[in-house]
Amino acid sequence: MLPGKTVFENVAFALEIVGVGNREIGYTVPRVLDIVGLKGKEKRMPLELSGGERQRVAIARAIARQPKS
């Protein structure tokens, strides 16, 4: 995780680097965070999260980058 970015920004960054637009990021990130059980923690910083929550952010980044079938 990038320590200077919020949970939302960390997941969004994974999408930004592959060229996903802001509209799609705004749609995808909240849904992925809900899937991994981090809904409501979008504005938290990495140091405010438990180790398990940090792992779930990493999982959320991986899920977000998966191409849609």
Predicted model as a PDB file, atoms N, CA, C, CB and O in Angstrom, pLDDT in the B-factor column:
MODEL        1                                                                  
ATOM      1  N   MET A   1       0.829  -1.188   0.000  1.00 89.00           N  
ATOM      2  CA  MET A   1       0.000   0.000   0.000  1.00 89.00           C  
ATOM      3  C   MET A   1       0.868   1.244   0.000  1.00 89.00           C  
ATOM      4  CB  MET A   1      -0.940   0.002   1.202  1.00 89.00           C  
ATOM      5  O   MET A   1       1.979   1.261   0.529  1.00 89.00           O  
ATOM      6  N   LEU A   2       0.331   2.264  -0.600  1.00 94.00           N  
ATOM      7  CA  LEU A   2       1.023   3.550  -0.594  1.00 94.00           C  
ATOM      8  C   LEU A   2       0.615   4.292   0.677  1.00 94.00           C  
ATOM      9  CB  LEU A   2       0.687   4.392  -1.882  1.00 94.00           C  
ATOM     10  O   LEU A   2      -0.561   4.616   0.842  1.00 94.00           O  
ATOM     11  N   PRO A   3       1.559   4.570   1.580  1.00 94.00           N  
ATOM     12  CA  PRO A   3       1.216   5.119   2.890  1.00 94.00           C  
ATOM     13  C   PRO A   3       0.584   6.505   2.884  1.00 94.00           C  
ATOM     14  CB  PRO A   3       2.424   5.166   3.713  1.00 94.00           C  
ATOM     15  O   PRO A   3      -0.130   6.851   3.826  1.00 94.00           O  
ATOM     16  N   GLY A   4       0.822   7.298   1.863  1.00 96.00           N  
ATOM     17  CA  GLY A   4       0.279   8.654   1.822  1.00 96.00           C  
ATOM     18  C   GLY A   4      -1.078   8.753   1.126  1.00 96.00           C  
ATOM     19  O   GLY A   4      -1.584   9.852   0.901  1.00 96.00           O  
ATOM     20  N   LYS A   5      -1.658   7.617   0.791  1.00 97.00           N  
ATOM     21  CA  LYS A   5      -2.944   7.616   0.094  1.00 97.00           C  
ATOM     22  C   LYS A   5      -3.993   6.882   0.917  1.00 97.00           C  
ATOM     23  CB  LYS A   5      -2.808   6.970  -1.296  1.00 97.00           C  
ATOM     24  O   LYS A   5      -3.679   5.951   1.659  1.00 97.00           O  
ATOM     25  N   THR A   6      -5.245   7.314   0.775  1.00 98.00           N  
ATOM     26  CA  THR A   6      -6.348   6.660   1.468  1.00 98.00           C  
ATOM     27  C   THR A   6      -6.611   5.282   0.843  1.00 98.00           C  
ATOM     28  CB  THR A   6      -7.628   7.541   1.415  1.00 98.00           C  
ATOM     29  O   THR A   6      -6.034   4.932  -0.187  1.00 98.00           O  
ATOM     30  N   VAL A   7      -7.481   4.523   1.480  1.00 98.00           N  
ATOM     31  CA  VAL A   7      -7.877   3.223   0.944  1.00 98.00           C  
ATOM     32  C   VAL A   7      -8.425   3.404  -0.477  1.00 98.00           C  
ATOM     33  CB  VAL A   7      -8.939   2.543   1.864  1.00 98.00           C  
ATOM     34  O   VAL A   7      -8.013   2.701  -1.399  1.00 98.00           O  
ATOM     35  N   PHE A   8      -9.342   4.339  -0.644  1.00 98.00           N  
ATOM     36  CA  PHE A   8      -9.917   4.599  -1.977  1.00 98.00           C  
ATOM     37  C   PHE A   8      -8.820   4.925  -2.977  1.00 98.00           C  
ATOM     38  CB  PHE A   8     -10.939   5.758  -1.919  1.00 98.00           C  
ATOM     39  O   PHE A   8      -8.787   4.363  -4.072  1.00 98.00           O  
ATOM     40  N   GLU A   9      -7.923   5.829  -2.605  1.00 98.00           N  
ATOM     41  CA  GLU A   9      -6.858   6.252  -3.517  1.00 98.00           C  
ATOM     42  C   GLU A   9      -5.907   5.109  -3.857  1.00 98.00           C  
ATOM     43  CB  GLU A   9      -6.075   7.405  -2.908  1.00 98.00           C  
ATOM     44  O   GLU A   9      -5.414   5.034  -4.982  1.00 98.00           O  
ATOM     45  N   ASN A  10      -5.642   4.215  -2.902  1.00 97.00           N  
ATOM     46  CA  ASN A  10      -4.777   3.073  -3.168  1.00 97.00           C  
ATOM     47  C   ASN A  10      -5.382   2.156  -4.214  1.00 97.00           C  
ATOM     48  CB  ASN A  10      -4.513   2.300  -1.889  1.00 97.00           C  
ATOM     49  O   ASN A  10      -4.681   1.708  -5.121  1.00 97.00           O  
ATOM     50  N   VAL A  11      -6.666   1.872  -4.101  1.00 98.00           N  
ATOM     51  CA  VAL A  11      -7.325   1.005  -5.084  1.00 98.00           C  
ATOM     52  C   VAL A  11      -7.448   1.737  -6.415  1.00 98.00           C  
ATOM     53  CB  VAL A  11      -8.724   0.557  -4.579  1.00 98.00           C  
ATOM     54  O   VAL A  11      -7.215   1.149  -7.471  1.00 98.00           O  
ATOM     55  N   ALA A  12      -7.813   3.016  -6.368  1.00 98.00           N  
ATOM     56  CA  ALA A  12      -7.949   3.809  -7.587  1.00 98.00           C  
ATOM     57  C   ALA A  12      -6.624   3.907  -8.334  1.00 98.00           C  
ATOM     58  CB  ALA A  12      -8.468   5.207  -7.254  1.00 98.00           C  
ATOM     59  O   ALA A  12      -6.609   3.903  -9.565  1.00 98.00           O  
ATOM     60  N   PHE A  13      -5.527   3.994  -7.617  1.00 97.00           N  
ATOM     61  CA  PHE A  13      -4.206   4.117  -8.247  1.00 97.00           C  
ATOM     62  C   PHE A  13      -3.919   2.925  -9.149  1.00 97.00           C  
ATOM     63  CB  PHE A  13      -3.110   4.242  -7.179  1.00 97.00           C  
ATOM     64  O   PHE A  13      -3.354   3.084 -10.231  1.00 97.00           O  
ATOM     65  N   ALA A  14      -4.307   1.733  -8.707  1.00 94.00           N  
ATOM     66  CA  ALA A  14      -4.093   0.536  -9.513  1.00 94.00           C  
ATOM     67  C   ALA A  14      -4.841   0.641 -10.847  1.00 94.00           C  
ATOM     68  CB  ALA A  14      -4.548  -0.719  -8.741  1.00 94.00           C  
ATOM     69  O   ALA A  14      -4.387   0.110 -11.860  1.00 94.00           O  
ATOM     70  N   LEU A  15      -5.967   1.316 -10.843  1.00 96.00           N  
ATOM     71  CA  LEU A  15      -6.738   1.499 -12.072  1.00 96.00           C  
ATOM     72  C   LEU A  15      -6.181   2.641 -12.915  1.00 96.00           C  
ATOM     73  CB  LEU A  15      -8.205   1.762 -11.741  1.00 96.00           C  
ATOM     74  O   LEU A  15      -6.158   2.563 -14.143  1.00 96.00           O  
ATOM     75  N   GLU A  16      -5.735   3.697 -12.249  1.00 96.00           N  
ATOM     76  CA  GLU A  16      -5.184   4.858 -12.967  1.00 96.00           C  
ATOM     77  C   GLU A  16      -3.973   4.471 -13.800  1.00 96.00           C  
ATOM     78  CB  GLU A  16      -4.799   5.967 -11.981  1.00 96.00           C  
ATOM     79  O   GLU A  16      -3.821   4.942 -14.927  1.00 96.00           O  
ATOM     80  N   ILE A  17      -3.109   3.619 -13.259  1.00 94.00           N  
ATOM     81  CA  ILE A  17      -1.868   3.291 -13.974  1.00 94.00           C  
ATOM     82  C   ILE A  17      -2.116   2.440 -15.215  1.00 94.00           C  
ATOM     83  CB  ILE A  17      -0.913   2.565 -13.046  1.00 94.00           C  
ATOM     84  O   ILE A  17      -1.233   2.325 -16.065  1.00 94.00           O  
ATOM     85  N   VAL A  18      -3.301   1.843 -15.334  1.00 93.00           N  
ATOM     86  CA  VAL A  18      -3.625   1.097 -16.553  1.00 93.00           C  
ATOM     87  C   VAL A  18      -4.583   1.879 -17.443  1.00 93.00           C  
ATOM     88  CB  VAL A  18      -4.234  -0.263 -16.199  1.00 93.00           C  
ATOM     89  O   VAL A  18      -5.115   1.335 -18.410  1.00 93.00           O  
ATOM     90  N   GLY A  19      -4.806   3.161 -17.120  1.00 95.00           N  
ATOM     91  CA  GLY A  19      -5.547   4.045 -17.998  1.00 95.00           C  
ATOM     92  C   GLY A  19      -7.058   4.070 -17.832  1.00 95.00           C  
ATOM     93  O   GLY A  19      -7.767   4.523 -18.730  1.00 95.00           O  
ATOM     94  N   VAL A  20      -7.564   3.593 -16.705  1.00 95.00           N  
ATOM     95  CA  VAL A  20      -9.008   3.624 -16.465  1.00 95.00           C  
ATOM     96  C   VAL A  20      -9.422   5.059 -16.136  1.00 95.00           C  
ATOM     97  CB  VAL A  20      -9.409   2.647 -15.306  1.00 95.00           C  
ATOM     98  O   VAL A  20      -8.727   5.753 -15.394  1.00 95.00           O  
ATOM     99  N   GLY A  21     -10.542   5.497 -16.684  1.00 96.00           N  
ATOM    100  CA  GLY A  21     -11.025   6.858 -16.477  1.00 96.00           C  
ATOM    101  C   GLY A  21     -11.655   7.074 -15.118  1.00 96.00           C  
ATOM    102  O   GLY A  21     -11.994   6.120 -14.418  1.00 96.00           O  
ATOM    103  N   ASN A  22     -11.808   8.333 -14.753  1.00 97.00           N  
ATOM    104  CA  ASN A  22     -12.345   8.692 -13.433  1.00 97.00           C  
ATOM    105  C   ASN A  22     -13.756   8.171 -13.196  1.00 97.00           C  
ATOM    106  CB  ASN A  22     -12.337  10.188 -13.269  1.00 97.00           C  
ATOM    107  O   ASN A  22     -14.079   7.752 -12.084  1.00 97.00           O  
ATOM    108  N   ARG A  23     -14.594   8.190 -14.215  1.00 97.00           N  
ATOM    109  CA  ARG A  23     -15.966   7.706 -14.055  1.00 97.00           C  
ATOM    110  C   ARG A  23     -15.971   6.213 -13.693  1.00 97.00           C  
ATOM    111  CB  ARG A  23     -16.780   7.949 -15.351  1.00 97.00           C  
ATOM    112  O   ARG A  23     -16.676   5.784 -12.780  1.00 97.00           O  
ATOM    113  N   GLU A  24     -15.176   5.444 -14.422  1.00 96.00           N  
ATOM    114  CA  GLU A  24     -15.103   4.002 -14.157  1.00 96.00           C  
ATOM    115  C   GLU A  24     -14.483   3.739 -12.779  1.00 96.00           C  
ATOM    116  CB  GLU A  24     -14.281   3.288 -15.261  1.00 96.00           C  
ATOM    117  O   GLU A  24     -14.906   2.821 -12.077  1.00 96.00           O  
ATOM    118  N   ILE A  25     -13.491   4.532 -12.393  1.00 97.00           N  
ATOM    119  CA  ILE A  25     -12.879   4.389 -11.068  1.00 97.00           C  
ATOM    120  C   ILE A  25     -13.926   4.656  -9.987  1.00 97.00           C  
ATOM    121  CB  ILE A  25     -11.668   5.357 -10.908  1.00 97.00           C  
ATOM    122  O   ILE A  25     -14.037   3.902  -9.020  1.00 97.00           O  
ATOM    123  N   GLY A  26     -14.685   5.728 -10.160  1.00 97.00           N  
ATOM    124  CA  GLY A  26     -15.721   6.064  -9.186  1.00 97.00           C  
ATOM    125  C   GLY A  26     -16.799   5.006  -9.062  1.00 97.00           C  
ATOM    126  O   GLY A  26     -17.425   4.875  -8.011  1.00 97.00           O  
ATOM    127  N   TYR A  27     -17.018   4.257 -10.121  1.00 96.00           N  
ATOM    128  CA  TYR A  27     -17.996   3.174 -10.119  1.00 96.00           C  
ATOM    129  C   TYR A  27     -17.408   1.892  -9.523  1.00 96.00           C  
ATOM    130  CB  TYR A  27     -18.495   2.912 -11.541  1.00 96.00           C  
ATOM    131  O   TYR A  27     -18.070   1.203  -8.747  1.00 96.00           O  
ATOM    132  N   THR A  28     -16.163   1.577  -9.890  1.00 96.00           N  
ATOM    133  CA  THR A  28     -15.548   0.301  -9.543  1.00 96.00           C  
ATOM    134  C   THR A  28     -15.049   0.238  -8.099  1.00 96.00           C  
ATOM    135  CB  THR A  28     -14.407   0.026 -10.474  1.00 96.00           C  
ATOM    136  O   THR A  28     -15.312  -0.740  -7.400  1.00 96.00           O  
ATOM    137  N   VAL A  29     -14.341   1.256  -7.652  1.00 98.00           N  
ATOM    138  CA  VAL A  29     -13.689   1.196  -6.343  1.00 98.00           C  
ATOM    139  C   VAL A  29     -14.679   0.930  -5.198  1.00 98.00           C  
ATOM    140  CB  VAL A  29     -12.945   2.497  -6.082  1.00 98.00           C  
ATOM    141  O   VAL A  29     -14.422   0.035  -4.393  1.00 98.00           O  
ATOM    142  N   PRO A  30     -15.781   1.651  -5.089  1.00 98.00           N  
ATOM    143  CA  PRO A  30     -16.704   1.362  -3.983  1.00 98.00           C  
ATOM    144  C   PRO A  30     -17.253  -0.063  -4.012  1.00 98.00           C  
ATOM    145  CB  PRO A  30     -17.855   2.338  -4.014  1.00 98.00           C  
ATOM    146  O   PRO A  30     -17.432  -0.679  -2.961  1.00 98.00           O  
ATOM    147  N   ARG A  31     -17.518  -0.586  -5.193  1.00 97.00           N  
ATOM    148  CA  ARG A  31     -18.042  -1.944  -5.303  1.00 97.00           C  
ATOM    149  C   ARG A  31     -17.011  -2.976  -4.871  1.00 97.00           C  
ATOM    150  CB  ARG A  31     -18.490  -2.224  -6.732  1.00 97.00           C  
ATOM    151  O   ARG A  31     -17.339  -3.938  -4.176  1.00 97.00           O  
ATOM    152  N   VAL A  32     -15.769  -2.777  -5.282  1.00 97.00           N  
ATOM    153  CA  VAL A  32     -14.712  -3.714  -4.905  1.00 97.00           C  
ATOM    154  C   VAL A  32     -14.454  -3.652  -3.393  1.00 97.00           C  
ATOM    155  CB  VAL A  32     -13.412  -3.405  -5.686  1.00 97.00           C  
ATOM    156  O   VAL A  32     -14.249  -4.686  -2.757  1.00 97.00           O  
ATOM    157  N   LEU A  33     -14.466  -2.458  -2.828  1.00 98.00           N  
ATOM    158  CA  LEU A  33     -14.264  -2.342  -1.378  1.00 98.00           C  
ATOM    159  C   LEU A  33     -15.399  -3.021  -0.615  1.00 98.00           C  
ATOM    160  CB  LEU A  33     -14.160  -0.860  -0.964  1.00 98.00           C  
ATOM    161  O   LEU A  33     -15.169  -3.598   0.447  1.00 98.00           O  
ATOM    162  N   ASP A  34     -16.598  -2.960  -1.136  1.00 98.00           N  
ATOM    163  CA  ASP A  34     -17.726  -3.663  -0.511  1.00 98.00           C  
ATOM    164  C   ASP A  34     -17.504  -5.173  -0.574  1.00 98.00           C  
ATOM    165  CB  ASP A  34     -19.064  -3.286  -1.205  1.00 98.00           C  
ATOM    166  O   ASP A  34     -17.773  -5.876   0.399  1.00 98.00           O  
ATOM    167  N   ILE A  35     -17.021  -5.673  -1.697  1.00 97.00           N  
ATOM    168  CA  ILE A  35     -16.772  -7.102  -1.868  1.00 97.00           C  
ATOM    169  C   ILE A  35     -15.780  -7.614  -0.822  1.00 97.00           C  
ATOM    170  CB  ILE A  35     -16.244  -7.387  -3.283  1.00 97.00           C  
ATOM    171  O   ILE A  35     -15.961  -8.703  -0.278  1.00 97.00           O  
ATOM    172  N   VAL A  36     -14.741  -6.840  -0.541  1.00 98.00           N  
ATOM    173  CA  VAL A  36     -13.707  -7.295   0.399  1.00 98.00           C  
ATOM    174  C   VAL A  36     -13.985  -6.870   1.841  1.00 98.00           C  
ATOM    175  CB  VAL A  36     -12.354  -6.761  -0.029  1.00 98.00           C  
ATOM    176  O   VAL A  36     -13.143  -7.064   2.718  1.00 98.00           O  
ATOM    177  N   GLY A  37     -15.156  -6.295   2.088  1.00 98.00           N  
ATOM    178  CA  GLY A  37     -15.541  -5.952   3.452  1.00 98.00           C  
ATOM    179  C   GLY A  37     -14.946  -4.665   3.990  1.00 98.00           C  
ATOM    180  O   GLY A  37     -14.785  -4.515   5.201  1.00 98.00           O  
ATOM    181  N   LEU A  38     -14.618  -3.741   3.110  1.00 98.00           N  
ATOM    182  CA  LEU A  38     -14.029  -2.469   3.555  1.00 98.00           C  
ATOM    183  C   LEU A  38     -14.938  -1.277   3.278  1.00 98.00           C  
ATOM    184  CB  LEU A  38     -12.689  -2.250   2.875  1.00 98.00           C  
ATOM    185  O   LEU A  38     -14.482  -0.134   3.285  1.00 98.00           O  
ATOM    186  N   LYS A  39     -16.209  -1.534   3.038  1.00 97.00           N  
ATOM    187  CA  LYS A  39     -17.155  -0.438   2.817  1.00 97.00           C  
ATOM    188  C   LYS A  39     -17.159   0.461   4.055  1.00 97.00           C  
ATOM    189  CB  LYS A  39     -18.596  -0.984   2.514  1.00 97.00           C  
ATOM    190  O   LYS A  39     -17.214  -0.027   5.184  1.00 97.00           O  
ATOM    191  N   GLY A  40     -17.102   1.755   3.838  1.00 97.00           N  
ATOM    192  CA  GLY A  40     -17.065   2.707   4.937  1.00 97.00           C  
ATOM    193  C   GLY A  40     -15.660   3.070   5.400  1.00 97.00           C  
ATOM    194  O   GLY A  40     -15.496   3.930   6.265  1.00 97.00           O  
ATOM    195  N   LYS A  41     -14.649   2.424   4.833  1.00 98.00           N  
ATOM    196  CA  LYS A  41     -13.263   2.713   5.231  1.00 98.00           C  
ATOM    197  C   LYS A  41     -12.483   3.382   4.103  1.00 98.00           C  
ATOM    198  CB  LYS A  41     -12.552   1.423   5.659  1.00 98.00           C  
ATOM    199  O   LYS A  41     -11.252   3.402   4.113  1.00 98.00           O  
ATOM    200  N   GLU A  42     -13.207   3.925   3.139  1.00 97.00           N  
ATOM    201  CA  GLU A  42     -12.588   4.525   1.962  1.00 97.00           C  
ATOM    202  C   GLU A  42     -11.628   5.661   2.294  1.00 97.00           C  
ATOM    203  CB  GLU A  42     -13.651   5.029   1.041  1.00 97.00           C  
ATOM    204  O   GLU A  42     -10.631   5.851   1.598  1.00 97.00           O  
ATOM    205  N   LYS A  43     -11.915   6.413   3.343  1.00 98.00           N  
ATOM    206  CA  LYS A  43     -11.100   7.592   3.685  1.00 98.00           C  
ATOM    207  C   LYS A  43     -10.007   7.286   4.705  1.00 98.00           C  
ATOM    208  CB  LYS A  43     -11.990   8.694   4.224  1.00 98.00           C  
ATOM    209  O   LYS A  43      -9.263   8.185   5.097  1.00 98.00           O  
ATOM    210  N   ARG A  44      -9.902   6.047   5.134  1.00 98.00           N  
ATOM    211  CA  ARG A  44      -8.870   5.684   6.107  1.00 98.00           C  
ATOM    212  C   ARG A  44      -7.496   5.636   5.448  1.00 98.00           C  
ATOM    213  CB  ARG A  44      -9.192   4.328   6.753  1.00 98.00           C  
ATOM    214  O   ARG A  44      -7.362   5.336   4.262  1.00 98.00           O  
ATOM    215  N   MET A  45      -6.492   5.938   6.243  1.00 97.00           N  
ATOM    216  CA  MET A  45      -5.110   5.843   5.800  1.00 97.00           C  
ATOM    217  C   MET A  45      -4.572   4.473   6.186  1.00 97.00           C  
ATOM    218  CB  MET A  45      -4.241   6.980   6.413  1.00 97.00           C  
ATOM    219  O   MET A  45      -5.099   3.852   7.109  1.00 97.00           O  
ATOM    220  N   PRO A  46      -3.535   3.981   5.506  1.00 94.00           N  
ATOM    221  CA  PRO A  46      -3.017   2.647   5.801  1.00 94.00           C  
ATOM    222  C   PRO A  46      -2.665   2.406   7.274  1.00 94.00           C  
ATOM    223  CB  PRO A  46      -1.808   2.402   4.972  1.00 94.00           C  
ATOM    224  O   PRO A  46      -2.903   1.315   7.791  1.00 94.00           O  
ATOM    225  N   LEU A  47      -2.114   3.393   7.943  1.00 96.00           N  
ATOM    226  CA  LEU A  47      -1.740   3.191   9.346  1.00 96.00           C  
ATOM    227  C   LEU A  47      -2.943   3.055  10.270  1.00 96.00           C  
ATOM    228  CB  LEU A  47      -0.879   4.335   9.816  1.00 96.00           C  
ATOM    229  O   LEU A  47      -2.797   2.630  11.416  1.00 96.00           O  
ATOM    230  N   GLU A  48      -4.122   3.408   9.790  1.00 97.00           N  
ATOM    231  CA  GLU A  48      -5.352   3.280  10.575  1.00 97.00           C  
ATOM    232  C   GLU A  48      -6.005   1.908  10.403  1.00 97.00           C  
ATOM    233  CB  GLU A  48      -6.339   4.370  10.178  1.00 97.00           C  
ATOM    234  O   GLU A  48      -7.029   1.621  11.022  1.00 97.00           O  
ATOM    235  N   LEU A  49      -5.413   1.073   9.568  1.00 98.00           N  
ATOM    236  CA  LEU A  49      -5.989  -0.238   9.279  1.00 98.00           C  
ATOM    237  C   LEU A  49      -5.233  -1.349   9.998  1.00 98.00           C  
ATOM    238  CB  LEU A  49      -5.989  -0.497   7.773  1.00 98.00           C  
ATOM    239  O   LEU A  49      -4.048  -1.217  10.306  1.00 98.00           O  
ATOM    240  N   SER A  50      -5.936  -2.436  10.257  1.00 98.00           N  
ATOM    241  CA  SER A  50      -5.276  -3.621  10.806  1.00 98.00           C  
ATOM    242  C   SER A  50      -4.509  -4.319   9.677  1.00 98.00           C  
ATOM    243  CB  SER A  50      -6.319  -4.595  11.467  1.00 98.00           C  
ATOM    244  O   SER A  50      -4.674  -3.986   8.503  1.00 98.00           O  
ATOM    245  N   GLY A  51      -3.692  -5.266  10.038  1.00 97.00           N  
ATOM    246  CA  GLY A  51      -2.946  -6.016   9.032  1.00 97.00           C  
ATOM    247  C   GLY A  51      -3.870  -6.733   8.054  1.00 97.00           C  
ATOM    248  O   GLY A  51      -3.605  -6.760   6.852  1.00 97.00           O  
ATOM    249  N   GLY A  52      -4.939  -7.304   8.560  1.00 98.00           N  
ATOM    250  CA  GLY A  52      -5.899  -7.992   7.697  1.00 98.00           C  
ATOM    251  C   GLY A  52      -6.609  -7.043   6.755  1.00 98.00           C  
ATOM    252  O   GLY A  52      -6.865  -7.382   5.600  1.00 98.00           O  
ATOM    253  N   GLU A  53      -6.926  -5.860   7.242  1.00 98.00           N  
ATOM    254  CA  GLU A  53      -7.568  -4.862   6.386  1.00 98.00           C  
ATOM    255  C   GLU A  53      -6.616  -4.410   5.281  1.00 98.00           C  
ATOM    256  CB  GLU A  53      -8.030  -3.653   7.219  1.00 98.00           C  
ATOM    257  O   GLU A  53      -7.040  -4.182   4.148  1.00 98.00           O  
ATOM    258  N   ARG A  54      -5.344  -4.281   5.606  1.00 97.00           N  
ATOM    259  CA  ARG A  54      -4.359  -3.902   4.580  1.00 97.00           C  
ATOM    260  C   ARG A  54      -4.262  -4.978   3.503  1.00 97.00           C  
ATOM    261  CB  ARG A  54      -2.970  -3.665   5.217  1.00 97.00           C  
ATOM    262  O   ARG A  54      -4.133  -4.676   2.317  1.00 97.00           O  
ATOM    263  N   GLN A  55      -4.327  -6.233   3.932  1.00 97.00           N  
ATOM    264  CA  GLN A  55      -4.308  -7.324   2.958  1.00 97.00           C  
ATOM    265  C   GLN A  55      -5.542  -7.268   2.058  1.00 97.00           C  
ATOM    266  CB  GLN A  55      -4.235  -8.684   3.675  1.00 97.00           C  
ATOM    267  O   GLN A  55      -5.459  -7.539   0.860  1.00 97.00           O  
ATOM    268  N   ARG A  56      -6.683  -6.914   2.643  1.00 98.00           N  
ATOM    269  CA  ARG A  56      -7.901  -6.818   1.843  1.00 98.00           C  
ATOM    270  C   ARG A  56      -7.834  -5.662   0.848  1.00 98.00           C  
ATOM    271  CB  ARG A  56      -9.112  -6.650   2.751  1.00 98.00           C  
ATOM    272  O   ARG A  56      -8.440  -5.733  -0.222  1.00 98.00           O  
ATOM    273  N   VAL A  57      -7.107  -4.600   1.188  1.00 97.00           N  
ATOM    274  CA  VAL A  57      -6.904  -3.515   0.212  1.00 97.00           C  
ATOM    275  C   VAL A  57      -6.102  -4.057  -0.971  1.00 97.00           C  
ATOM    276  CB  VAL A  57      -6.164  -2.289   0.870  1.00 97.00           C  
ATOM    277  O   VAL A  57      -6.413  -3.752  -2.123  1.00 97.00           O  
ATOM    278  N   ALA A  58      -5.085  -4.851  -0.696  1.00 96.00           N  
ATOM    279  CA  ALA A  58      -4.289  -5.450  -1.777  1.00 96.00           C  
ATOM    280  C   ALA A  58      -5.160  -6.363  -2.642  1.00 96.00           C  
ATOM    281  CB  ALA A  58      -3.091  -6.246  -1.196  1.00 96.00           C  
ATOM    282  O   ALA A  58      -5.024  -6.376  -3.866  1.00 96.00           O  
ATOM    283  N   ILE A  59      -6.043  -7.115  -2.017  1.00 97.00           N  
ATOM    284  CA  ILE A  59      -6.968  -7.972  -2.760  1.00 97.00           C  
ATOM    285  C   ILE A  59      -7.905  -7.117  -3.601  1.00 97.00           C  
ATOM    286  CB  ILE A  59      -7.776  -8.873  -1.799  1.00 97.00           C  
ATOM    287  O   ILE A  59      -8.180  -7.445  -4.755  1.00 97.00           O  
ATOM    288  N   ALA A  60      -8.395  -6.026  -3.029  1.00 97.00           N  
ATOM    289  CA  ALA A  60      -9.290  -5.127  -3.761  1.00 97.00           C  
ATOM    290  C   ALA A  60      -8.593  -4.566  -5.003  1.00 97.00           C  
ATOM    291  CB  ALA A  60      -9.763  -3.975  -2.848  1.00 97.00           C  
ATOM    292  O   ALA A  60      -9.210  -4.450  -6.062  1.00 97.00           O  
ATOM    293  N   ARG A  61      -7.327  -4.224  -4.876  1.00 96.00           N  
ATOM    294  CA  ARG A  61      -6.579  -3.715  -6.044  1.00 96.00           C  
ATOM    295  C   ARG A  61      -6.513  -4.775  -7.127  1.00 96.00           C  
ATOM    296  CB  ARG A  61      -5.148  -3.280  -5.640  1.00 96.00           C  
ATOM    297  O   ARG A  61      -6.686  -4.473  -8.308  1.00 96.00           O  
ATOM    298  N   ALA A  62      -6.264  -6.013  -6.731  1.00 95.00           N  
ATOM    299  CA  ALA A  62      -6.175  -7.100  -7.709  1.00 95.00           C  
ATOM    300  C   ALA A  62      -7.523  -7.349  -8.381  1.00 95.00           C  
ATOM    301  CB  ALA A  62      -5.680  -8.386  -7.035  1.00 95.00           C  
ATOM    302  O   ALA A  62      -7.586  -7.542  -9.595  1.00 95.00           O  
ATOM    303  N   ILE A  63      -8.589  -7.344  -7.604  1.00 95.00           N  
ATOM    304  CA  ILE A  63      -9.928  -7.558  -8.163  1.00 95.00           C  
ATOM    305  C   ILE A  63     -10.287  -6.423  -9.115  1.00 95.00           C  
ATOM    306  CB  ILE A  63     -10.983  -7.667  -7.035  1.00 95.00           C  
ATOM    307  O   ILE A  63     -10.833  -6.663 -10.192  1.00 95.00           O  
ATOM    308  N   ALA A  64      -9.988  -5.209  -8.728  1.00 94.00           N  
ATOM    309  CA  ALA A  64     -10.357  -4.042  -9.539  1.00 94.00           C  
ATOM    310  C   ALA A  64      -9.700  -4.073 -10.902  1.00 94.00           C  
ATOM    311  CB  ALA A  64      -9.980  -2.758  -8.823  1.00 94.00           C  
ATOM    312  O   ALA A  64     -10.278  -3.596 -11.878  1.00 94.00           O  
ATOM    313  N   ARG A  65      -8.515  -4.622 -10.983  1.00 89.00           N  
ATOM    314  CA  ARG A  65      -7.773  -4.623 -12.243  1.00 89.00           C  
ATOM    315  C   ARG A  65      -8.167  -5.756 -13.164  1.00 89.00           C  
ATOM    316  CB  ARG A  65      -6.307  -4.698 -11.971  1.00 89.00           C  
ATOM    317  O   ARG A  65      -7.725  -5.792 -14.313  1.00 89.00           O  
ATOM    318  N   GLN A  66      -8.986  -6.686 -12.695  1.00 82.00           N  
ATOM    319  CA  GLN A  66      -9.408  -7.798 -13.543  1.00 82.00           C  
ATOM    320  C   GLN A  66     -10.282  -7.295 -14.681  1.00 82.00           C  
ATOM    321  CB  GLN A  66     -10.161  -8.854 -12.720  1.00 82.00           C  
ATOM    322  O   GLN A  66     -11.179  -6.482 -14.460  1.00 82.00           O  
ATOM    323  N   PRO A  67     -10.035  -7.762 -15.877  1.00 65.00           N  
ATOM    324  CA  PRO A  67     -10.884  -7.336 -16.987  1.00 65.00           C  
ATOM    325  C   PRO A  67     -12.300  -7.886 -16.832  1.00 65.00           C  
ATOM    326  CB  PRO A  67     -10.284  -7.789 -18.326  1.00 65.00           C  
ATOM    327  O   PRO A  67     -12.498  -8.978 -16.299  1.00 65.00           O  
ATOM    328  N   LYS A  68     -13.269  -7.127 -17.297  1.00 63.00           N  
ATOM    329  CA  LYS A  68     -14.659  -7.578 -17.228  1.00 63.00           C  
ATOM    330  C   LYS A  68     -14.893  -8.615 -18.294  1.00 63.00           C  
ATOM    331  CB  LYS A  68     -15.645  -6.400 -17.391  1.00 63.00           C  
ATOM    332  O   LYS A  68     -14.402  -8.483 -19.416  1.00 63.00           O  
ATOM    333  N   SER A  69     -15.653  -9.667 -17.947  1.00 53.00           N  
ATOM    334  CA  SER A  69     -15.922 -10.712 -18.946  1.00 53.00           C  
ATOM    335  C   SER A  69     -17.168 -10.394 -19.733  1.00 53.00           C  
ATOM    336  CB  SER A  69     -16.065 -12.080 -18.279  1.00 53.00           C  
ATOM    337  O   SER A  69     -17.552 -11.159 -20.618  1.00 53.00           O  
TER     338      SER A  69                                                      
ENDMDL                                                                          
END                                                                             
